[in-house]
Amino acid sequence: MATDPVGPFPLQGITLETWQVKFDKLGQCTSPLTRDALLERCKNESRPVILFSHGWNNEFGDAVGLYTRFLTHLQSQIAAQPAPFDLPIFVGVVWPSTWLSFDKGPDMAGDAPEVGAAPLEAELTQELSAQLSPGPKRERLNELAARKRLNGPEGVELAALVAEALGQEIQGATSDGDEGTVPQAVDLLSGAAGLEQAMPSTRSVDELDAPGTIDGSSSGHAANDVASAGVLEFLDPRKLLRVASVYQMKDRAGTVGANGVSDLLAGLLQRAPAVHAVGHSYGGKVVLSAIAALPDGVPKVASVLLLQPAVSHWCFAQEGPDGKGQGGYRHVRSRVSRSIISTYSKFDFPLHSLFHRAVRRAADDGDIRIASGAKTQAGAPPNRFAALGGYGPRLSDEKLHEPLPAPGTAIDLGPAAADGGPARLLAYDGSMNKLIGGHGDVTTPHTAWLLYSQMAATGY
């Protein structure tokens, strides 16, 4: 049986010292010798550390590619500066997040099948059915999921089975807003209905790339009410499965962050002079959950960079949009010493156009508009479930800016946070000049400049 080498994992063309630490879906470290070697390496280290988590739909090779492209630009930014700058140590987090296509935009023809989609959906179905006891329910879930179309009652039946399976698997321990409970059948059906409305039959079901993050709290609508509206009369079960996988990956990102990455982060904070955390897509949730779960007494994270994060746009809110409690990651700001920067863009099709429509509760069909704060090209959030990477943070004393600052442009990150005080929260709209032209368009000189600026502001 082959084992990973213990020690740094060099990336082609990258002169930084680079490491890769792997975790399973429960957050258990699957490369403990490498983790331990990394922590030993960082004892009395004078250089800063970058901890970067990829997002949904990344296998190991994809993660390596993402990290290599980003670091290529970061190295260039560092080399272009007149003052010497110690190259940081890079730590890439790798976690099981591959399910479905994530970076495709709309395809009006919608006839070409997605390569590899069927095996991934079959794997998801198998994993869900395994949560049910052997017998008629498990068989029925597999049977309905394999069909091309479902009528209304069949859609309701599959939603109930999938919700039961998710209830066995999802922990619901980490919330980033009005989220954190297991979805009910009505929530899954409402999400599928949202997809039908957003992408009618002339468009492909494979356009769903969006990672949504809503909860499954109780609803005043019955599942049959959703089906009886006619939207689900001819439901493609793939749409319902993809909504289910959204909940599954939301929970997994939080679990990996809180159960595994947090321990690694704590160890790095106790050894290195500064740690800068970066997360792309659901990797933003991994990073935020890791920081939220840090034990008391460890040093603060120096900065956080969220690249098109797939979390709630009010995860940092002082108070929810309807007077509910604080955003689930509000307290993370007090665990960061200098700044939290988030990017967003109207050209991020999954997070700007589908996130809030594909995964929603039937109880929220009013589409309550939230238009707090300054507006940029991305526009105001359309409802309470809008994505941070689609519209930027709101209700969080945030600062919204556009466009993304060009490399070499000074960024005012303000003073360091006072003891116990919140880090400054800035958000940059990448829509102008299409500087962020899609969900995966985050490995550019502009995004690298954001991180360099955060490191320079702390002296590391």
Secondary structure as GFF3:
##gff-version 3
##sequence-region A 1 460
A	DSSP	beta_strand	17	22	.	.	.	ID=ss1
A	DSSP	alpha_helix	32	41	.	.	.	ID=ss2
A	DSSP	beta_strand	49	53	.	.	.	ID=ss3
A	DSSP	alpha_helix	60	79	.	.	.	ID=ss4
A	DSSP	beta_strand	89	94	.	.	.	ID=ss5
A	DSSP	alpha_helix	117	129	.	.	.	ID=ss6
A	DSSP	alpha_helix	136	145	.	.	.	ID=ss7
A	DSSP	alpha_helix	152	169	.	.	.	ID=ss8
A	DSSP	alpha_helix	185	198	.	.	.	ID=ss9
A	DSSP	three_ten_helix	205	207	.	.	.	ID=ss10
A	DSSP	alpha_helix	223	228	.	.	.	ID=ss11
A	DSSP	alpha_helix	237	256	.	.	.	ID=ss12
A	DSSP	pi_helix	257	261	.	.	.	ID=ss13
A	DSSP	alpha_helix	262	269	.	.	.	ID=ss14
A	DSSP	beta_strand	275	280	.	.	.	ID=ss15
A	DSSP	alpha_helix	283	292	.	.	.	ID=ss16
A	DSSP	beta_strand	301	307	.	.	.	ID=ss17
A	DSSP	three_ten_helix	330	335	.	.	.	ID=ss18
A	DSSP	beta_strand	336	344	.	.	.	ID=ss19
A	DSSP	pi_helix	349	354	.	.	.	ID=ss20
A	DSSP	alpha_helix	355	358	.	.	.	ID=ss21
A	DSSP	three_ten_helix	362	364	.	.	.	ID=ss22
A	DSSP	alpha_helix	388	391	.	.	.	ID=ss23
A	DSSP	beta_strand	399	401	.	.	.	ID=ss24
A	DSSP	beta_strand	424	429	.	.	.	ID=ss25
A	DSSP	three_ten_helix	432	434	.	.	.	ID=ss26
A	DSSP	alpha_helix	445	458	.	.	.	ID=ss27
###
